[in-house]
Amino acid sequence: MHTILQPEGWAKPIGYANGVAASGRTLFVGGQIGWNENSEFETDDFVEQVRQTLKNVVAVLTAGGAEPHHITTMTWYFTDKQEYLGNLRGIGQAYREIIGRHYPAMAAMQVVALVENRAKIEIQATAVVPQ
């Protein structure tokens, strides 16, 4: 079971949680990027790479017996902050389609580059499956 941690008096965050408490079996999802199961990029579109990256996160969760609502934390790394901010509506739509309306603790940051040259986004996640 997960409990959202919301300090008293703080404004409610939109699209993420300030913190999550959970107990159970922990799964760690290594950084996933926007390529398909054959390690091939199908697009250079930012939102579509986010969509594929989220699908990849879910595929790893599924392999570990977890579901998107078990995610407790995510870290998003992107190569262009303006591209991220300029696509929030599309990112939100892709997120809700793949993850649902489950908002774990999150961090997001711009990085200079990702290891794969065509990658625009990388997402790392942790999930906890209740006992």
Kinemage of the C-alpha trace (Angstrom):
@kinemage 1
@onewidth
@group {chain A} dominant
@subgroup {mainchain}
@vectorlist {calphas} color= white
{ca met a 1} P 0.000 0.000 0.000
{ca his a 2} L 1.154 3.519 -0.820
{ca thr a 3} L 0.524 6.637 1.197
{ca ile a 4} L 0.962 10.063 -0.378
{ca leu a 5} L 2.936 12.408 1.868
{ca gln a 6} L 1.579 15.948 1.785
{ca pro a 7} L 2.957 18.326 4.427
{ca glu a 8} L 0.270 20.317 6.195
{ca gly a 9} L -0.247 23.767 4.743
{ca trp a 10} L 1.608 23.057 1.483
{ca ala a 11} L -0.083 23.696 -1.849
{ca lys a 12} L -1.106 20.449 -3.533
{ca pro a 13} L 1.319 19.616 -6.372
{ca ile a 14} L -0.059 19.061 -9.861
{ca gly a 15} L 1.083 15.937 -11.686
{ca tyr a 16} L 3.335 14.564 -8.949
{ca ala a 17} L 3.489 13.874 -5.209
{ca asn a 18} L 5.853 15.525 -2.738
{ca gly a 19} L 6.511 12.131 -1.208
{ca val a 20} L 5.257 8.549 -0.999
{ca ala a 21} L 5.495 6.004 1.821
{ca ala a 22} L 5.250 2.348 0.781
{ca ser a 23} L 6.073 -1.139 1.966
{ca gly a 24} L 6.447 -4.335 -0.047
{ca arg a 25} L 8.663 -5.774 -2.790
{ca thr a 26} L 10.749 -3.050 -4.446
{ca leu a 27} L 11.470 -2.931 -8.192
{ca phe a 28} L 14.068 -0.599 -9.657
{ca val a 29} L 13.597 0.398 -13.299
{ca gly a 30} L 16.825 1.522 -14.931
{ca gly a 31} L 16.809 4.557 -17.186
{ca gln a 32} L 14.513 3.943 -20.146
{ca ile a 33} L 14.614 5.974 -23.343
{ca gly a 34} L 12.316 6.458 -26.333
{ca trp a 35} L 13.373 3.541 -28.490
{ca asn a 36} L 11.468 0.346 -29.175
{ca glu a 37} L 12.139 -3.222 -28.011
{ca asn a 38} L 14.750 -3.597 -30.778
{ca ser a 39} L 16.724 -0.573 -29.509
{ca glu a 40} L 15.619 1.467 -32.537
{ca phe a 41} L 14.205 4.983 -32.515
{ca glu a 42} L 11.010 5.342 -34.518
{ca thr a 43} L 10.714 9.119 -34.068
{ca asp a 44} L 12.549 12.259 -33.032
{ca asp a 45} L 9.310 13.875 -31.816
{ca phe a 46} L 9.638 14.739 -28.119
{ca val a 47} L 6.136 13.688 -27.029
{ca glu a 48} L 6.346 10.436 -28.977
{ca gln a 49} L 9.698 9.644 -27.353
{ca val a 50} L 8.088 10.324 -23.952
{ca arg a 51} L 5.231 7.984 -24.906
{ca gln a 52} L 7.634 5.198 -25.917
{ca thr a 53} L 9.785 5.760 -22.825
{ca leu a 54} L 6.732 5.391 -20.562
{ca lys a 55} L 5.730 2.220 -22.427
{ca asn a 56} L 9.233 0.888 -21.809
{ca val a 57} L 8.977 1.680 -18.090
{ca val a 58} L 5.657 -0.209 -17.955
{ca ala a 59} L 7.160 -3.168 -19.844
{ca val a 60} L 9.921 -3.484 -17.239
{ca leu a 61} L 7.362 -3.184 -14.435
{ca thr a 62} L 5.252 -5.913 -16.044
{ca ala a 63} L 8.296 -8.181 -16.292
{ca gly a 64} L 8.698 -7.728 -12.533
{ca gly a 65} L 5.050 -8.384 -11.705
{ca ala a 66} L 4.227 -4.725 -11.073
{ca glu a 67} L 1.784 -2.229 -12.551
{ca pro a 68} L 2.004 1.518 -13.123
{ca his a 69} L 0.114 2.309 -9.910
{ca his a 70} L 2.950 0.639 -7.969
{ca ile a 71} L 5.411 3.365 -9.027
{ca thr a 72} L 6.574 5.341 -6.002
{ca thr a 73} L 9.132 7.629 -7.633
{ca met a 74} L 10.277 8.705 -11.088
{ca thr a 75} L 13.201 10.797 -12.285
{ca trp a 76} L 12.924 12.396 -15.718
{ca tyr a 77} L 16.025 13.548 -17.583
{ca phe a 78} L 15.569 15.552 -20.783
{ca thr a 79} L 17.985 17.322 -23.092
{ca asp a 80} L 15.938 20.491 -23.676
{ca lys a 81} L 13.960 22.190 -20.914
{ca gln a 82} L 12.118 24.415 -23.381
{ca glu a 83} L 11.045 21.414 -25.465
{ca tyr a 84} L 9.783 19.761 -22.261
{ca leu a 85} L 7.899 22.869 -21.099
{ca gly a 86} L 6.514 23.518 -24.571
{ca asn a 87} L 5.002 20.038 -24.732
{ca leu a 88} L 3.422 19.689 -21.274
{ca arg a 89} L -0.070 19.098 -22.664
{ca gly a 90} L 1.082 16.256 -24.941
{ca ile a 91} L 3.312 14.823 -22.222
{ca gly a 92} L 0.388 14.850 -19.780
{ca gln a 93} L -1.876 13.126 -22.281
{ca ala a 94} L 0.728 10.411 -22.996
{ca tyr a 95} L 1.349 9.977 -19.259
{ca arg a 96} L -2.345 9.511 -18.455
{ca glu a 97} L -2.796 7.065 -21.356
{ca ile a 98} L 0.091 4.857 -20.223
{ca ile a 99} L 0.494 5.395 -16.472
{ca gly a 100} L -3.019 6.586 -15.645
{ca arg a 101} L -3.904 9.149 -13.022
{ca his a 102} L -1.255 7.911 -10.613
{ca tyr a 103} L 1.252 10.589 -9.645
{ca pro a 104} L 4.305 9.386 -7.680
{ca ala a 105} L 7.079 11.498 -6.217
{ca met a 106} L 8.974 12.942 -9.191
{ca ala a 107} L 12.007 14.947 -10.155
{ca ala a 108} L 12.699 16.377 -13.602
{ca met a 109} L 15.871 17.947 -14.901
{ca gln a 110} L 17.624 19.087 -18.020
{ca val a 111} L 20.903 17.342 -18.753
{ca val a 112} L 23.608 18.228 -21.262
{ca ala a 113} L 23.221 14.952 -23.158
{ca leu a 114} L 22.044 11.368 -22.876
{ca val a 115} L 24.220 8.415 -23.869
{ca glu a 116} L 22.141 7.614 -26.973
{ca asn a 117} L 22.466 10.568 -29.355
{ca arg a 118} L 18.832 10.522 -30.582
{ca ala a 119} L 17.382 10.184 -27.082
{ca lys a 120} L 15.565 13.286 -25.876
{ca ile a 121} L 14.199 11.808 -22.626
{ca glu a 122} L 15.255 9.185 -20.092
{ca ile a 123} L 13.088 8.050 -17.192
{ca gln a 124} L 14.156 6.040 -14.158
{ca ala a 125} L 11.541 4.648 -11.768
{ca thr a 126} L 11.093 2.758 -8.533
{ca ala a 127} L 7.976 0.733 -7.752
{ca val a 128} L 6.802 -1.034 -4.611
{ca val a 129} L 4.416 -3.987 -4.915
{ca pro a 130} L 2.461 -4.543 -1.676
{ca gln a 131} L 2.997 -7.869 0.078
